[in-house]
Amino acid sequence: MSDKAAEASTSSRPNDDKFSFLHFAWWVGFLALCLTMMQLERTPILMLFIAVLFLPLLTIALLVGTIVNIFARRWRRAVSALMAPLLAVALIKGLWLIGLDPDRIHFLLVKYPHEMQMHFSPDGERASRSWDWGLDAPLASPGVAYTLIYDPTDSESFGESDSGKTVRSMGDHFYLVKVYEGEP
């Protein structure tokens, strides 16, 4: 009778050793926050503040989660906690490699208002336009000036190559121009 009772108690107990998504979500959130702060403010001091604030907490959660799950013999959860930072970095890097980086996301967020501005202008979509996207400048050093250009003739992509300037096609005749100020 005791074997049946033991079997019934173990079969009704849910399996606690499943792969966990929690640590991965925390690390992806942290990296997304860092990339968002980099895109919005473009200041290394703000990113350093975010890293100093959240990185120790995430590291402690990683270590505690791994150790607790190892002692509880929940191997899948321990591996989930241990592999979370590597998988989060791989996800962000993979998105970056396929072209979904902060500049692309920023462009996708502001594309519609720029298209509407061109649509309702007297020249329509025939005229070239440009919008200032700001300056990325570390303290006491030259930076990078960002400009979004709409060029219906696509002459911007065939323009002269300059060592202090890069042109990236964003699609639909839009180009992101980065001008590196103070290049040697």
Backbone as JSON Lines, residues from 0, in Angstrom:
{"i":0,"aa":"M","n":[0.81,-1.19,0.0],"ca":[0.0,0.0,0.0],"c":[0.86,1.26,0.0]}
{"i":1,"aa":"S","n":[2.01,1.19,0.62],"ca":[2.87,2.36,0.68],"c":[3.47,2.67,-0.69]}
{"i":2,"aa":"D","n":[3.69,1.66,-1.53],"ca":[4.21,1.91,-2.88],"c":[3.19,2.67,-3.72]}
{"i":3,"aa":"K","n":[1.92,2.3,-3.58],"ca":[0.87,2.99,-4.32],"c":[0.71,4.43,-3.85]}
{"i":4,"aa":"A","n":[0.84,4.66,-2.55],"ca":[0.74,6.02,-2.01],"c":[1.92,6.87,-2.47]}
{"i":5,"aa":"A","n":[3.11,6.29,-2.48],"ca":[4.29,7.02,-2.93],"c":[4.18,7.33,-4.42]}
{"i":6,"aa":"E","n":[3.69,6.35,-5.19],"ca":[3.52,6.57,-6.62],"c":[2.47,7.63,-6.91]}
{"i":7,"aa":"A","n":[1.4,7.64,-6.14],"ca":[0.34,8.64,-6.31],"c":[0.84,10.02,-5.95]}
{"i":8,"aa":"S","n":[1.66,10.14,-4.9],"ca":[2.16,11.46,-4.51],"c":[3.16,12.0,-5.51]}
{"i":9,"aa":"T","n":[3.98,11.13,-6.11],"ca":[4.95,11.62,-7.09],"c":[4.29,11.91,-8.43]}
{"i":10,"aa":"S","n":[3.23,11.18,-8.76],"ca":[2.58,11.45,-10.04],"c":[1.73,12.72,-9.99]}
{"i":11,"aa":"S","n":[1.25,13.09,-8.81],"ca":[0.46,14.32,-8.71],"c":[1.34,15.55,-8.55]}
{"i":12,"aa":"R","n":[2.6,15.36,-8.18],"ca":[3.52,16.48,-8.02],"c":[4.02,16.93,-9.4]}
{"i":13,"aa":"P","n":[3.89,18.19,-9.72],"ca":[4.35,18.64,-11.03],"c":[5.88,18.59,-11.13]}
{"i":14,"aa":"N","n":[6.36,18.43,-12.32],"ca":[7.79,18.38,-12.55],"c":[8.36,19.8,-12.46]}
{"i":15,"aa":"D","n":[9.23,20.01,-11.48],"ca":[9.81,21.34,-11.27],"c":[11.02,21.59,-12.16]}
{"i":16,"aa":"D","n":[11.56,20.53,-12.76],"ca":[12.77,20.68,-13.56],"c":[12.43,20.89,-15.02]}
{"i":17,"aa":"K","n":[12.03,22.13,-15.35],"ca":[11.75,22.52,-16.73],"c":[12.68,23.66,-17.1]}
{"i":18,"aa":"F","n":[12.89,23.84,-18.38],"ca":[13.69,24.97,-18.81],"c":[12.95,26.25,-18.47]}
{"i":19,"aa":"S","n":[13.68,27.23,-17.94],"ca":[13.08,28.48,-17.5],"c":[13.42,29.6,-18.49]}
{"i":20,"aa":"F","n":[12.47,30.45,-18.71],"ca":[12.61,31.58,-19.63],"c":[12.93,32.87,-18.88]}
{"i":21,"aa":"L","n":[12.8,32.85,-17.56],"ca":[12.89,34.07,-16.75],"c":[14.24,34.76,-16.85]}
{"i":22,"aa":"H","n":[15.32,34.04,-16.63],"ca":[16.65,34.66,-16.69],"c":[16.96,35.2,-18.08]}
{"i":23,"aa":"F","n":[16.56,34.45,-19.1],"ca":[16.76,34.91,-20.48],"c":[16.01,36.22,-20.72]}
{"i":24,"aa":"A","n":[14.78,36.31,-20.24],"ca":[13.98,37.54,-20.41],"c":[14.63,38.71,-19.68]}
{"i":25,"aa":"W","n":[15.17,38.47,-18.5],"ca":[15.85,39.54,-17.77],"c":[17.05,40.06,-18.55]}
{"i":26,"aa":"W","n":[17.87,39.15,-19.09],"ca":[19.06,39.57,-19.81],"c":[18.71,40.26,-21.12]}
{"i":27,"aa":"V","n":[17.71,39.76,-21.84],"ca":[17.28,40.43,-23.07],"c":[16.74,41.82,-22.74]}
{"i":28,"aa":"G","n":[15.98,41.93,-21.66],"ca":[15.47,43.24,-21.24],"c":[16.59,44.2,-20.9]}
{"i":29,"aa":"F","n":[17.61,43.71,-20.21],"ca":[18.76,44.55,-19.86],"c":[19.47,45.04,-21.12]}
{"i":30,"aa":"L","n":[19.74,44.12,-22.06],"ca":[20.43,44.52,-23.29],"c":[19.57,45.46,-24.13]}
{"i":31,"aa":"A","n":[18.27,45.21,-24.18],"ca":[17.38,46.1,-24.92],"c":[17.34,47.49,-24.28]}
{"i":32,"aa":"L","n":[17.35,47.54,-22.95],"ca":[17.39,48.83,-22.26],"c":[18.68,49.58,-22.57]}
{"i":33,"aa":"C","n":[19.8,48.89,-22.57],"ca":[21.08,49.53,-22.91],"c":[21.07,50.06,-24.34]}
{"i":34,"aa":"L","n":[20.56,49.26,-25.27],"ca":[20.5,49.71,-26.66],"c":[19.53,50.87,-26.84]}
{"i":35,"aa":"T","n":[18.42,50.84,-26.11],"ca":[17.45,51.94,-26.19],"c":[18.05,53.23,-25.65]}
{"i":36,"aa":"M","n":[18.73,53.14,-24.52],"ca":[19.36,54.34,-23.96],"c":[20.44,54.86,-24.9]}
{"i":37,"aa":"M","n":[21.15,53.95,-25.54],"ca":[22.18,54.38,-26.48],"c":[21.53,55.12,-27.65]}
{"i":38,"aa":"Q","n":[20.39,54.64,-28.12],"ca":[19.73,55.26,-29.26],"c":[19.05,56.58,-28.9]}
{"i":39,"aa":"L","n":[18.43,56.64,-27.73],"ca":[17.7,57.85,-27.36],"c":[18.62,58.99,-26.96]}
{"i":40,"aa":"E","n":[19.56,58.7,-26.14],"ca":[20.41,59.76,-25.61],"c":[21.79,59.82,-26.25]}
{"i":41,"aa":"R","n":[22.27,58.68,-26.69],"ca":[23.6,58.59,-27.28],"c":[24.68,59.11,-26.34]}
{"i":42,"aa":"T","n":[24.52,58.82,-25.06],"ca":[25.52,59.24,-24.09],"c":[26.09,58.03,-23.37]}
{"i":43,"aa":"P","n":[27.38,57.9,-23.34],"ca":[27.99,56.76,-22.64],"c":[27.79,56.81,-21.13]}
{"i":44,"aa":"I","n":[27.6,58.0,-20.58],"ca":[27.42,58.11,-19.12],"c":[26.12,57.46,-18.7]}
{"i":45,"aa":"L","n":[25.06,57.65,-19.46],"ca":[23.78,57.03,-19.15],"c":[23.86,55.51,-19.26]}
{"i":46,"aa":"M","n":[24.53,55.02,-20.29],"ca":[24.7,53.57,-20.42],"c":[25.54,53.0,-19.28]}
{"i":47,"aa":"L","n":[26.55,53.73,-18.86],"ca":[27.37,53.29,-17.74],"c":[26.53,53.23,-16.47]}
{"i":48,"aa":"F","n":[25.67,54.21,-16.26],"ca":[24.79,54.22,-15.1],"c":[23.85,53.01,-15.1]}
{"i":49,"aa":"I","n":[23.26,52.72,-16.27],"ca":[22.36,51.57,-16.39],"c":[23.14,50.28,-16.11]}
{"i":50,"aa":"A","n":[24.33,50.16,-16.67],"ca":[25.13,48.96,-16.46],"c":[25.53,48.8,-14.99]}
{"i":51,"aa":"V","n":[25.93,49.87,-14.35],"ca":[26.33,49.8,-12.94],"c":[25.13,49.49,-12.06]}
{"i":52,"aa":"L","n":[23.96,49.97,-12.44],"ca":[22.76,49.74,-11.66],"c":[22.23,48.3,-11.8]}
{"i":53,"aa":"F","n":[22.15,47.8,-13.02],"ca":[21.49,46.52,-13.26],"c":[22.42,45.32,-13.41]}
{"i":54,"aa":"L","n":[23.63,45.51,-13.88],"ca":[24.52,44.38,-14.13],"c":[24.85,43.59,-12.85]}
{"i":55,"aa":"P","n":[25.15,44.23,-11.73],"ca":[25.39,43.44,-10.51],"c":[24.14,42.65,-10.06]}
{"i":56,"aa":"L","n":[22.97,43.26,-10.2],"ca":[21.74,42.54,-9.82],"c":[21.51,41.32,-10.7]}
{"i":57,"aa":"L","n":[21.73,41.46,-11.98],"ca":[21.56,40.33,-12.88],"c":[22.6,39.25,-12.64]}
{"i":58,"aa":"T","n":[23.82,39.65,-12.32],"ca":[24.87,38.67,-12.03],"c":[24.56,37.91,-10.76]}
{"i":59,"aa":"I","n":[24.08,38.6,-9.74],"ca":[23.7,37.92,-8.49],"c":[22.53,36.97,-8.75]}
{"i":60,"aa":"A","n":[21.54,37.4,-9.52],"ca":[20.41,36.53,-9.84],"c":[20.87,35.31,-10.63]}
{"i":61,"aa":"L","n":[21.82,35.49,-11.51],"ca":[22.37,34.38,-12.28],"c":[23.06,33.37,-11.36]}
{"i":62,"aa":"L","n":[23.91,33.86,-10.49],"ca":[24.65,32.96,-9.59],"c":[23.72,32.27,-8.6]}
{"i":63,"aa":"V","n":[22.83,33.03,-7.98],"ca":[21.91,32.44,-7.0],"c":[20.98,31.44,-7.68]}
{"i":64,"aa":"G","n":[20.44,31.8,-8.84],"ca":[19.56,30.89,-9.56],"c":[20.25,29.6,-9.95]}
{"i":65,"aa":"T","n":[21.48,29.71,-10.4],"ca":[22.23,28.52,-10.78],"c":[22.54,27.64,-9.57]}
{"i":66,"aa":"I","n":[23.03,28.23,-8.5],"ca":[23.42,27.46,-7.31],"c":[22.2,26.81,-6.65]}
{"i":67,"aa":"V","n":[21.12,27.56,-6.48],"ca":[19.92,27.01,-5.86],"c":[19.37,25.84,-6.67]}
{"i":68,"aa":"N","n":[19.35,26.0,-7.98],"ca":[18.82,24.92,-8.82],"c":[19.75,23.71,-8.87]}
{"i":69,"aa":"I","n":[21.04,23.92,-8.75],"ca":[21.97,22.78,-8.7],"c":[21.75,21.99,-7.41]}
{"i":70,"aa":"F","n":[21.63,22.69,-6.28],"ca":[21.42,21.99,-5.01],"c":[20.05,21.31,-4.96]}
{"i":71,"aa":"A","n":[19.07,21.85,-5.65],"ca":[17.74,21.24,-5.7],"c":[17.65,20.17,-6.8]}
{"i":72,"aa":"R","n":[18.75,19.96,-7.49],"ca":[18.83,18.96,-8.57],"c":[17.83,19.25,-9.69]}
{"i":73,"aa":"R","n":[17.65,20.52,-9.97],"ca":[16.85,20.93,-11.12],"c":[17.83,21.38,-12.2]}
{"i":74,"aa":"W","n":[18.32,20.41,-12.93],"ca":[19.41,20.64,-13.86],"c":[19.0,21.53,-15.03]}
{"i":75,"aa":"R","n":[17.8,21.35,-15.53],"ca":[17.36,22.17,-16.66],"c":[17.24,23.64,-16.27]}
{"i":76,"aa":"R","n":[16.72,23.89,-15.1],"ca":[16.62,25.28,-14.65],"c":[18.0,25.88,-14.4]}
{"i":77,"aa":"A","n":[18.92,25.08,-13.88],"ca":[20.29,25.56,-13.65],"c":[20.96,25.92,-14.98]}
{"i":78,"aa":"V","n":[20.78,25.06,-15.98],"ca":[21.36,25.34,-17.3],"c":[20.68,26.57,-17.9]}
{"i":79,"aa":"S","n":[19.37,26.71,-17.7],"ca":[18.66,27.89,-18.22],"c":[19.22,29.17,-17.63]}
{"i":80,"aa":"A","n":[19.45,29.17,-16.32],"ca":[19.99,30.36,-15.66],"c":[21.42,30.64,-16.12]}
{"i":81,"aa":"L","n":[22.2,29.59,-16.27],"ca":[23.6,29.75,-16.64],"c":[23.77,30.2,-18.1]}
{"i":82,"aa":"M","n":[22.92,29.71,-18.98],"ca":[23.05,30.02,-20.41],"c":[22.31,31.29,-20.82]}
{"i":83,"aa":"A","n":[21.51,31.85,-19.94],"ca":[20.69,33.02,-20.3],"c":[21.5,34.19,-20.85]}
{"i":84,"aa":"P","n":[22.6,34.62,-20.23],"ca":[23.34,35.77,-20.79],"c":[23.9,35.47,-22.18]}
{"i":85,"aa":"L","n":[24.41,34.27,-22.37],"ca":[24.98,33.92,-23.68],"c":[23.9,33.88,-24.76]}
{"i":86,"aa":"L","n":[22.75,33.32,-24.44],"ca":[21.66,33.27,-25.41],"c":[21.1,34.66,-25.71]}
{"i":87,"aa":"A","n":[21.04,35.52,-24.7],"ca":[20.54,36.89,-24.91],"c":[21.5,37.67,-25.81]}
{"i":88,"aa":"V","n":[22.79,37.54,-25.57],"ca":[23.77,38.22,-26.42],"c":[23.71,37.66,-27.84]}
{"i":89,"aa":"A","n":[23.55,36.34,-27.96],"ca":[23.45,35.73,-29.3],"c":[22.21,36.23,-30.03]}
{"i":90,"aa":"L","n":[21.09,36.37,-29.34],"ca":[19.87,36.89,-29.96],"c":[20.06,38.31,-30.46]}
{"i":91,"aa":"I","n":[20.6,39.18,-29.61],"ca":[20.81,40.58,-30.0],"c":[21.81,40.66,-31.15]}
{"i":92,"aa":"K","n":[22.87,39.89,-31.08],"ca":[23.88,39.88,-32.16],"c":[23.27,39.36,-33.46]}
{"i":93,"aa":"G","n":[22.44,38.32,-33.38],"ca":[21.77,37.79,-34.57],"c":[20.85,38.81,-35.2]}
{"i":94,"aa":"L","n":[20.09,39.53,-34.38],"ca":[19.21,40.58,-34.9],"c":[20.03,41.69,-35.55]}
{"i":95,"aa":"W","n":[21.17,41.99,-34.94],"ca":[22.06,43.03,-35.47],"c":[22.6,42.6,-36.84]}
{"i":96,"aa":"L","n":[22.96,41.31,-36.97],"ca":[23.53,40.83,-38.22],"c":[22.52,40.82,-39.37]}
{"i":97,"aa":"I","n":[21.24,40.62,-39.07],"ca":[20.25,40.64,-40.14],"c":[19.74,42.05,-40.42]}
{"i":98,"aa":"G","n":[20.31,43.05,-39.74],"ca":[19.99,44.44,-40.04],"c":[19.01,45.1,-39.1]}
{"i":99,"aa":"L","n":[18.61,44.44,-38.05],"ca":[17.68,45.04,-37.09],"c":[18.48,45.6,-35.92]}
{"i":100,"aa":"D","n":[19.12,46.72,-36.17],"ca":[19.94,47.38,-35.16],"c":[19.21,48.65,-34.68]}
{"i":101,"aa":"P","n":[19.76,49.39,-33.73],"ca":[19.07,50.58,-33.22],"c":[18.78,51.64,-34.29]}
{"i":102,"aa":"D","n":[19.66,51.8,-35.27],"ca":[19.39,52.78,-36.33],"c":[18.19,52.36,-37.17]}
{"i":103,"aa":"R","n":[18.08,51.07,-37.47],"ca":[16.95,50.57,-38.26],"c":[15.64,50.73,-37.48]}
{"i":104,"aa":"I","n":[15.67,50.41,-36.19],"ca":[14.46,50.53,-35.37],"c":[14.04,52.0,-35.27]}
{"i":105,"aa":"H","n":[15.01,52.88,-35.08],"ca":[14.72,54.32,-35.04],"c":[14.09,54.77,-36.35]}
{"i":106,"aa":"F","n":[14.64,54.31,-37.47],"ca":[14.1,54.66,-38.77],"c":[12.67,54.16,-38.92]}
{"i":107,"aa":"L","n":[12.41,52.93,-38.51],"ca":[11.06,52.38,-38.64],"c":[10.05,53.15,-37.8]}
{"i":108,"aa":"L","n":[10.51,53.71,-36.67],"ca":[9.61,54.48,-35.81],"c":[9.31,55.87,-36.38]}
{"i":109,"aa":"V","n":[10.25,56.45,-37.11],"ca":[10.05,57.81,-37.6],"c":[9.76,57.88,-39.1]}
{"i":110,"aa":"K","n":[9.72,56.76,-39.77],"ca":[9.51,56.75,-41.22],"c":[8.14,57.32,-41.6]}
{"i":111,"aa":"Y","n":[7.1,56.9,-40.93],"ca":[5.75,57.32,-41.3],"c":[5.56,58.84,-41.2]}
{"i":112,"aa":"P","n":[5.97,59.5,-40.1],"ca":[5.8,60.97,-40.08],"c":[6.58,61.68,-41.19]}
{"i":113,"aa":"H","n":[7.76,61.16,-41.52],"ca":[8.53,61.78,-42.61],"c":[7.84,61.56,-43.96]}
{"i":114,"aa":"E","n":[7.28,60.37,-44.16],"ca":[6.55,60.12,-45.4],"c":[5.32,61.02,-45.5]}
{"i":115,"aa":"M","n":[4.63,61.22,-44.39],"ca":[3.45,62.1,-44.4],"c":[3.87,63.55,-44.68]}
{"i":116,"aa":"Q","n":[4.97,63.98,-44.12],"ca":[5.47,65.32,-44.36],"c":[5.78,65.52,-45.85]}
{"i":117,"aa":"M","n":[6.37,64.53,-46.48],"ca":[6.67,64.63,-47.91],"c":[5.39,64.58,-48.74]}
{"i":118,"aa":"H","n":[4.44,63.75,-48.34],"ca":[3.2,63.59,-49.09],"c":[2.39,64.88,-49.12]}
{"i":119,"aa":"F","n":[2.38,65.61,-48.01],"ca":[1.58,66.83,-47.93],"c":[2.36,68.1,-48.29]}
{"i":120,"aa":"S","n":[3.61,67.96,-48.7],"ca":[4.37,69.14,-49.1],"c":[4.01,69.52,-50.54]}
{"i":121,"aa":"P","n":[4.23,70.77,-50.92],"ca":[3.88,71.18,-52.29],"c":[4.69,70.42,-53.35]}
{"i":122,"aa":"D","n":[5.93,70.08,-53.06],"ca":[6.76,69.37,-54.04],"c":[6.42,67.88,-54.09]}
{"i":123,"aa":"G","n":[5.77,67.39,-53.06],"ca":[5.43,65.98,-53.01],"c":[6.66,65.12,-52.78]}
{"i":124,"aa":"E","n":[6.66,63.95,-53.38],"ca":[7.76,63.01,-53.18],"c":[8.83,63.14,-54.25]}
{"i":125,"aa":"R","n":[8.8,64.21,-55.04],"ca":[9.8,64.39,-56.09],"c":[11.05,65.09,-55.58]}
{"i":126,"aa":"A","n":[10.94,65.84,-54.51],"ca":[12.06,66.64,-54.02],"c":[12.85,65.88,-52.95]}
{"i":127,"aa":"S","n":[14.13,66.13,-52.92],"ca":[14.98,65.55,-51.88],"c":[14.77,66.32,-50.58]}
{"i":128,"aa":"R","n":[14.85,65.6,-49.5],"ca":[14.71,66.21,-48.17],"c":[15.73,65.61,-47.23]}
{"i":129,"aa":"S","n":[16.01,66.32,-46.16],"ca":[16.91,65.77,-45.14],"c":[16.43,66.19,-43.76]}
{"i":130,"aa":"W","n":[16.67,65.32,-42.8],"ca":[16.3,65.56,-41.41],"c":[17.51,65.3,-40.55]}
{"i":131,"aa":"D","n":[17.74,66.17,-39.6],"ca":[18.84,66.0,-38.66],"c":[18.45,64.94,-37.63]}
{"i":132,"aa":"W","n":[19.32,63.94,-37.46],"ca":[19.07,62.87,-36.48],"c":[19.92,63.04,-35.24]}
{"i":133,"aa":"G","n":[20.7,64.09,-35.17],"ca":[21.46,64.34,-33.96],"c":[22.94,64.09,-34.11]}
{"i":134,"aa":"L","n":[23.62,64.21,-32.99],"ca":[25.07,64.08,-32.93],"c":[25.42,63.1,-31.83]}
{"i":135,"aa":"D","n":[26.3,62.18,-32.12],"ca":[26.79,61.23,-31.14],"c":[28.23,61.63,-30.84]}
{"i":136,"aa":"A","n":[28.43,62.28,-29.7],"ca":[29.75,62.79,-29.39],"c":[30.14,62.44,-27.95]}
{"i":137,"aa":"P","n":[31.18,61.63,-27.78],"ca":[31.69,61.39,-26.43],"c":[32.25,62.69,-25.85]}
{"i":138,"aa":"L","n":[32.4,62.7,-24.55],"ca":[32.89,63.9,-23.88],"c":[34.29,64.28,-24.39]}
{"i":139,"aa":"A","n":[34.46,65.54,-24.7],"ca":[35.74,66.14,-25.1],"c":[36.37,65.46,-26.31]}
{"i":140,"aa":"S","n":[35.55,65.0,-27.25],"ca":[36.09,64.44,-28.47],"c":[35.09,64.65,-29.61]}
{"i":141,"aa":"P","n":[35.58,64.59,-30.86],"ca":[34.66,64.76,-31.98],"c":[33.7,63.58,-32.07]}
{"i":142,"aa":"G","n":[32.59,63.79,-32.73],"ca":[31.57,62.75,-32.77],"c":[31.13,62.4,-34.17]}
{"i":143,"aa":"V","n":[29.91,61.88,-34.24],"ca":[29.31,61.44,-35.49],"c":[28.0,62.19,-35.66]}
{"i":144,"aa":"A","n":[27.83,62.87,-36.78],"ca":[26.59,63.57,-37.09],"c":[25.72,62.65,-37.95]}
{"i":145,"aa":"Y","n":[24.47,62.48,-37.56],"ca":[23.54,61.62,-38.27],"c":[22.52,62.47,-39.03]}
{"i":146,"aa":"T","n":[22.29,62.13,-40.29],"ca":[21.3,62.82,-41.11],"c":[20.51,61.77,-41.87]}
{"i":147,"aa":"L","n":[19.18,61.91,-41.87],"ca":[18.32,61.05,-42.67],"c":[17.96,61.82,-43.93]}
{"i":148,"aa":"I","n":[18.21,61.2,-45.08],"ca":[17.99,61.86,-46.36],"c":[16.99,61.05,-47.17]}
{"i":149,"aa":"Y","n":[16.01,61.77,-47.75],"ca":[15.11,61.16,-48.72],"c":[15.57,61.63,-50.09]}
{"i":150,"aa":"D","n":[15.94,60.69,-50.95],"ca":[16.44,61.01,-52.28],"c":[15.7,60.15,-53.3]}
{"i":151,"aa":"P","n":[14.69,60.71,-53.99],"ca":[13.93,59.89,-54.94],"c":[14.74,59.43,-56.14]}
{"i":152,"aa":"T","n":[15.86,60.09,-56.43],"ca":[16.7,59.69,-57.57],"c":[17.75,58.66,-57.17]}
{"i":153,"aa":"D","n":[17.89,58.39,-55.89],"ca":[18.88,57.46,-55.34],"c":[20.31,57.86,-55.69]}
{"i":154,"aa":"S","n":[20.54,59.14,-55.92],"ca":[21.9,59.59,-56.23],"c":[22.79,59.57,-54.99]}
{"i":155,"aa":"E","n":[22.18,59.57,-53.8],"ca":[22.95,59.54,-52.56],"c":[23.74,58.24,-52.43]}
{"i":156,"aa":"S","n":[23.17,57.15,-52.92],"ca":[23.87,55.87,-52.8],"c":[25.03,55.76,-53.79]}
{"i":157,"aa":"F","n":[24.99,56.53,-54.88],"ca":[26.06,56.48,-55.86],"c":[27.01,57.66,-55.74]}
{"i":158,"aa":"G","n":[26.87,58.43,-54.66],"ca":[27.71,59.61,-54.46],"c":[29.16,59.21,-54.19]}
{"i":159,"aa":"E","n":[29.98,60.23,-54.05],"ca":[31.4,59.98,-53.85],"c":[31.67,59.34,-52.49]}
{"i":160,"aa":"S","n":[32.61,58.44,-52.46],"ca":[33.0,57.8,-51.21],"c":[33.94,58.72,-50.46]}
{"i":161,"aa":"D","n":[33.69,58.85,-49.21],"ca":[34.49,59.72,-48.37],"c":[34.87,58.93,-47.14]}
{"i":162,"aa":"S","n":[36.11,59.08,-46.69],"ca":[36.54,58.32,-45.51],"c":[35.84,58.8,-44.25]}
{"i":163,"aa":"G","n":[35.34,60.01,-44.23],"ca":[34.66,60.54,-43.06],"c":[33.16,60.47,-43.16]}
{"i":164,"aa":"K","n":[32.64,59.72,-44.14],"ca":[31.2,59.68,-44.35],"c":[30.79,58.28,-44.78]}
{"i":165,"aa":"T","n":[29.7,57.77,-44.19],"ca":[29.14,56.5,-44.63],"c":[27.66,56.72,-44.95]}
{"i":166,"aa":"V","n":[27.2,56.04,-45.98],"ca":[25.8,56.13,-46.41],"c":[25.21,54.73,-46.32]}
{"i":167,"aa":"R","n":[24.09,54.63,-45.62],"ca":[23.41,53.34,-45.47],"c":[21.99,53.46,-46.02]}
{"i":168,"aa":"S","n":[21.65,52.59,-46.93],"ca":[20.3,52.59,-47.49],"c":[19.34,52.01,-46.46]}
{"i":169,"aa":"M","n":[18.25,52.73,-46.21],"ca":[17.24,52.27,-45.27],"c":[15.99,51.77,-45.99]}
{"i":170,"aa":"G","n":[15.98,51.86,-47.32],"ca":[14.85,51.4,-48.1],"c":[13.92,52.53,-48.47]}
{"i":171,"aa":"D","n":[13.17,52.36,-49.54],"ca":[12.18,53.35,-50.01],"c":[12.8,54.72,-50.24]}
{"i":172,"aa":"H","n":[14.01,54.77,-50.78],"ca":[14.73,56.0,-51.13],"c":[15.21,56.79,-49.91]}
{"i":173,"aa":"F","n":[15.22,56.19,-48.74],"ca":[15.75,56.84,-47.54],"c":[17.18,56.35,-47.31]}
{"i":174,"aa":"Y","n":[18.03,57.29,-46.87],"ca":[19.42,56.98,-46.59],"c":[19.83,57.59,-45.26]}
{"i":175,"aa":"L","n":[20.59,56.84,-44.48],"ca":[21.14,57.35,-43.25],"c":[22.6,57.69,-43.51]}
{"i":176,"aa":"V","n":[22.94,58.96,-43.34],"ca":[24.29,59.43,-43.6],"c":[24.95,59.73,-42.27]}
{"i":177,"aa":"K","n":[26.11,59.1,-42.06],"ca":[26.9,59.36,-40.86],"c":[28.16,60.09,-41.3]}
{"i":178,"aa":"V","n":[28.38,61.26,-40.72],"ca":[29.57,62.04,-41.0],"c":[30.43,62.03,-39.76]}
{"i":179,"aa":"Y","n":[31.62,61.45,-39.88],"ca":[32.54,61.35,-38.76],"c":[33.36,62.63,-38.7]}
{"i":180,"aa":"E","n":[33.15,63.39,-37.66],"ca":[33.84,64.67,-37.5],"c":[35.19,64.44,-36.83]}
{"i":181,"aa":"G","n":[36.2,65.08,-37.34],"ca":[37.53,64.99,-36.74],"c":[38.24,63.7,-37.08]}
{"i":182,"aa":"E","n":[37.92,63.06,-38.21],"ca":[38.62,61.84,-38.62],"c":[40.03,62.2,-39.05]}
{"i":183,"aa":"P","n":[41.0,61.34,-38.72],"ca":[42.38,61.64,-39.13],"c":[42.58,61.45,-40.61]}
